[in-house]
Amino acid sequence: MIGCLNHIAIAVPDLEQAAAKYRDILGAKVSKPMALPEHGVTTVFVELPNTKLELLEPLGEQSLILDFLKRNPEGGVHHLCFEVEDIALAKTKLLAKGVRILGHGEPRMGAHKKPVLFLHPKDFCATLIEIEEK
């Protein structure tokens, strides 16, 4: 069902500082910051030859990554994102296997302007999984 690893997301307390490390120290190409109010984050993507890193900074007082950063003040890996061919079909198959989908259970537009769903970490070895339609 899952395809390629689309990205690894890293929650950070300071997006500008984190982006500078990847850009200025490691020489990576880093996108411009993009606010995603519906997800409660501001994000940048670090382009790698075989995948991307998504750096996430909280946006607003209701950001879902605020609790993560309280537990991990320096930041850390937040989730893995895998591509799927058909998100509706993937959702149906996952629900049939007892996987819990977070939020209201319906896909919403992600940072790449493609539908995404988040899967409960307790169903995947304590790892938050995002699936994104290819």
C-alpha positions in Angstrom: 0.0 0.0 0.0 2.7 2.6 1.0 5.1 3.9 -1.6 8.1 6.0 -1.3 9.2 7.9 1.8 8.1 11.4 1.0 9.7 13.1 4.0 10.8 12.9 7.6 9.4 15.7 9.7 11.4 17.3 12.5 9.8 19.6 15.0 12.0 22.6 15.9 11.7 25.4 18.4 13.2 28.0 15.9 12.6 27.4 12.2 15.0 30.0 11.0 17.9 28.7 13.1 17.2 25.1 12.1 16.9 25.9 8.4 20.2 27.8 8.6 22.0 24.8 10.0 20.9 22.6 7.0 21.5 25.3 4.5 24.7 27.0 5.8 26.5 24.1 7.5 25.4 21.1 5.4 24.9 22.9 2.1 21.3 21.7 1.5 18.7 23.4 -0.6 16.0 24.8 1.8 12.6 26.1 0.7 11.1 29.4 1.9 9.0 29.1 5.0 5.3 28.3 4.4 2.6 28.9 7.1 0.0 26.2 7.3 -2.6 27.5 9.8 -4.9 24.5 9.3 -2.0 22.3 10.6 -0.8 24.8 13.2 2.8 24.9 11.8 5.2 26.9 9.7 7.3 24.6 7.6 10.3 24.5 5.3 11.5 21.6 3.2 15.1 20.5 3.1 15.7 18.9 -0.4 17.8 15.7 -0.4 18.6 13.5 -3.4 16.3 10.7 -2.3 13.7 12.4 0.0 13.0 15.6 2.0 13.2 16.7 5.6 10.3 18.9 6.7 11.2 21.3 9.6 8.1 22.2 11.6 7.8 25.2 13.9 4.6 25.8 16.0 2.2 28.4 14.5 -0.3 29.7 17.1 -1.2 28.7 20.6 -3.3 25.7 19.4 -0.4 24.1 17.5 -0.4 20.3 17.9 3.4 20.3 18.0 3.6 22.5 21.1 3.2 19.5 23.4 5.8 17.6 21.5 8.3 20.5 22.0 7.4 20.8 25.7 8.5 17.1 26.0 11.5 17.7 23.6 12.6 21.3 24.0 15.4 21.0 21.4 13.1 19.4 18.9 13.2 15.9 17.3 11.7 13.6 14.7 7.9 14.2 14.7 6.6 12.0 11.9 7.3 10.0 8.8 5.4 10.6 5.6 4.8 7.9 3.0 3.1 8.3 -0.4 0.0 6.3 -1.4 -1.6 6.1 -4.8 -5.1 6.6 -3.6 -5.7 8.1 -0.2 -9.4 7.1 -0.1 -8.6 3.5 -0.9 -5.7 3.6 1.6 -8.0 4.9 4.3 -10.6 2.2 3.7 -7.9 -0.5 3.9 -6.4 0.9 7.0 -9.7 1.3 8.8 -10.6 -2.3 7.9 -7.4 -3.4 9.6 -8.2 -1.4 12.8 -5.8 1.5 12.2 -6.9 4.7 13.9 -6.9 7.9 11.8 -6.3 11.1 13.8 -8.4 14.3 13.6 -11.8 14.2 12.0 -10.8 11.2 9.9 -11.1 12.9 6.5 -8.1 13.9 4.3 -7.0 17.5 4.3 -4.6 19.4 2.2 -1.0 19.1 3.3 2.1 21.2 2.6 2.4 19.8 -1.0 -1.3 20.7 -1.7 -2.1 17.0 -1.8 -4.5 15.2 0.5 -3.0 13.8 3.7 -4.1 11.7 6.7 -2.3 11.1 10.0 -2.3 7.6 11.6 -2.2 7.0 15.3 1.3 6.5 16.7 0.1 3.7 18.9 -0.7 1.7 15.8 2.8 2.0 14.4 5.5 1.4 17.0 5.0 4.8 18.7 5.6 6.6 15.4 3.3 9.2 13.9 2.7 8.3 10.3 1.4 10.7 7.6 0.2 9.3 4.3 0.0 11.6 1.3 -1.6 11.0 -2.0 0.9 10.8 -4.8 
